[in-house]
Amino acid sequence: MPSYSVTVTASYDAASAPDGALDRLQAWAAAADGRTFVVDESIAPVRWTATADYLVDANGAHDAERTAVDRFVAESARVGVEAPETVLGATGPIA
């Protein structure tokens, strides 16, 4: 089964986020186990975005993207970060 590099980008509604949500998101990004994981709060207080890279074994690019998005959502729930308002995955080289 081939490996695919997938970048997941998630958007969070900063204005309605619970207290401490940004701190939890930033802590999760800081503990990103060596992969690229960035939180951008440049358009706060309206929105935050998080971008995380995954390497996924899958039968095709579409399956890899879906798997990476599912992992992102599951990991975010485990660390206490609310579900993103929008989330998408895209295959391509990890830069």
C-alpha positions as a Markdown table, in Angstrom:
| # | Residue | x | y | z |
|---|---|---|---|---|
| 1 | Met | 0.0 | 0.0 | 0.0 |
| 2 | Pro | 1.5 | 3.4 | -1.0 |
| 3 | Ser | 2.1 | 6.2 | 1.5 |
| 4 | Tyr | 0.7 | 9.7 | 0.9 |
| 5 | Ser | 1.6 | 13.0 | 2.4 |
| 6 | Val | -1.6 | 14.8 | 3.5 |
| 7 | Thr | -1.9 | 18.3 | 4.8 |
| 8 | Val | -5.0 | 18.8 | 7.0 |
| 9 | Thr | -6.3 | 22.4 | 7.4 |
| 10 | Ala | -8.9 | 23.1 | 10.0 |
| 11 | Ser | -10.8 | 26.3 | 10.7 |
| 12 | Tyr | -12.1 | 27.3 | 14.1 |
| 13 | Asp | -14.7 | 29.9 | 15.0 |
| 14 | Ala | -12.7 | 31.9 | 17.6 |
| 15 | Ala | -15.5 | 34.1 | 18.6 |
| 16 | Ser | -17.7 | 31.3 | 19.9 |
| 17 | Ala | -14.9 | 29.0 | 21.2 |
| 18 | Pro | -15.0 | 27.9 | 24.8 |
| 19 | Asp | -12.5 | 29.4 | 27.3 |
| 20 | Gly | -9.0 | 27.8 | 26.9 |
| 21 | Ala | -9.7 | 26.4 | 23.4 |
| 22 | Leu | -6.8 | 28.3 | 21.8 |
| 23 | Asp | -4.4 | 27.2 | 24.6 |
| 24 | Arg | -5.4 | 23.6 | 24.1 |
| 25 | Leu | -5.0 | 23.9 | 20.4 |
| 26 | Gln | -1.6 | 25.5 | 20.7 |
| 27 | Ala | -0.4 | 22.8 | 23.3 |
| 28 | Trp | -1.5 | 20.1 | 20.9 |
| 29 | Ala | 0.4 | 21.7 | 18.1 |
| 30 | Ala | 3.5 | 22.1 | 20.3 |
| 31 | Ala | 3.4 | 18.4 | 21.1 |
| 32 | Ala | 3.1 | 17.4 | 17.4 |
| 33 | Asp | 5.7 | 14.5 | 17.6 |
| 34 | Gly | 8.0 | 16.0 | 15.0 |
| 35 | Arg | 5.6 | 16.6 | 12.2 |
| 36 | Thr | 4.6 | 20.1 | 10.9 |
| 37 | Phe | 1.7 | 21.4 | 12.9 |
| 38 | Val | 1.0 | 25.2 | 13.0 |
| 39 | Val | -1.7 | 27.3 | 14.6 |
| 40 | Asp | -2.4 | 30.6 | 12.9 |
| 41 | Glu | -4.3 | 33.2 | 14.9 |
| 42 | Ser | -3.6 | 36.1 | 12.6 |
| 43 | Ile | -7.3 | 36.6 | 11.9 |
| 44 | Ala | -8.4 | 36.3 | 15.5 |
| 45 | Pro | -10.7 | 37.1 | 17.2 |
| 46 | Val | -12.8 | 35.9 | 14.2 |
| 47 | Arg | -11.1 | 32.6 | 13.3 |
| 48 | Trp | -8.0 | 30.4 | 14.0 |
| 49 | Thr | -6.6 | 27.9 | 11.6 |
| 50 | Ala | -4.5 | 24.8 | 12.3 |
| 51 | Thr | -2.5 | 23.0 | 9.7 |
| 52 | Ala | -1.0 | 19.5 | 10.4 |
| 53 | Asp | 0.8 | 17.1 | 8.1 |
| 54 | Tyr | 0.2 | 13.4 | 8.1 |
| 55 | Leu | 1.8 | 10.4 | 6.3 |
| 56 | Val | -0.9 | 7.9 | 5.5 |
| 57 | Asp | -0.8 | 4.5 | 4.0 |
| 58 | Ala | -3.8 | 4.2 | 1.7 |
| 59 | Asn | -5.0 | 2.7 | -1.6 |
| 60 | Gly | -5.4 | 6.2 | -3.2 |
| 61 | Ala | -5.1 | 9.9 | -2.6 |
| 62 | His | -8.8 | 10.4 | -1.7 |
| 63 | Asp | -8.7 | 7.6 | 0.9 |
| 64 | Ala | -5.5 | 9.1 | 2.4 |
| 65 | Glu | -7.1 | 12.5 | 2.7 |
| 66 | Arg | -10.2 | 11.1 | 4.4 |
| 67 | Thr | -8.1 | 9.0 | 6.8 |
| 68 | Ala | -5.9 | 12.1 | 7.7 |
| 69 | Val | -9.0 | 14.2 | 8.4 |
| 70 | Asp | -10.5 | 11.4 | 10.5 |
| 71 | Arg | -7.2 | 11.2 | 12.5 |
| 72 | Phe | -7.1 | 14.9 | 13.0 |
| 73 | Val | -10.7 | 15.0 | 14.3 |
| 74 | Ala | -10.1 | 12.0 | 16.6 |
| 75 | Glu | -6.8 | 13.5 | 17.9 |
| 76 | Ser | -8.4 | 16.8 | 18.6 |
| 77 | Ala | -11.2 | 15.2 | 20.6 |
| 78 | Arg | -8.6 | 13.2 | 22.6 |
| 79 | Val | -6.7 | 16.4 | 23.6 |
| 80 | Gly | -9.9 | 18.3 | 24.4 |
| 81 | Val | -10.0 | 20.6 | 21.4 |
| 82 | Glu | -13.5 | 21.3 | 20.0 |
| 83 | Ala | -14.3 | 20.0 | 16.5 |
| 84 | Pro | -13.3 | 22.4 | 13.8 |
| 85 | Glu | -15.9 | 24.4 | 11.9 |
| 86 | Thr | -14.4 | 23.2 | 8.7 |
| 87 | Val | -11.6 | 20.7 | 8.0 |
| 88 | Leu | -10.1 | 19.4 | 4.7 |
| 89 | Gly | -7.2 | 17.2 | 3.7 |
| 90 | Ala | -5.1 | 17.6 | 0.6 |
| 91 | Thr | -2.4 | 15.3 | -0.7 |
| 92 | Gly | 1.0 | 16.6 | -1.9 |
| 93 | Pro | 4.6 | 16.9 | -0.8 |
| 94 | Ile | 5.3 | 17.8 | 2.8 |
| 95 | Ala | 7.5 | 20.9 | 2.6 |
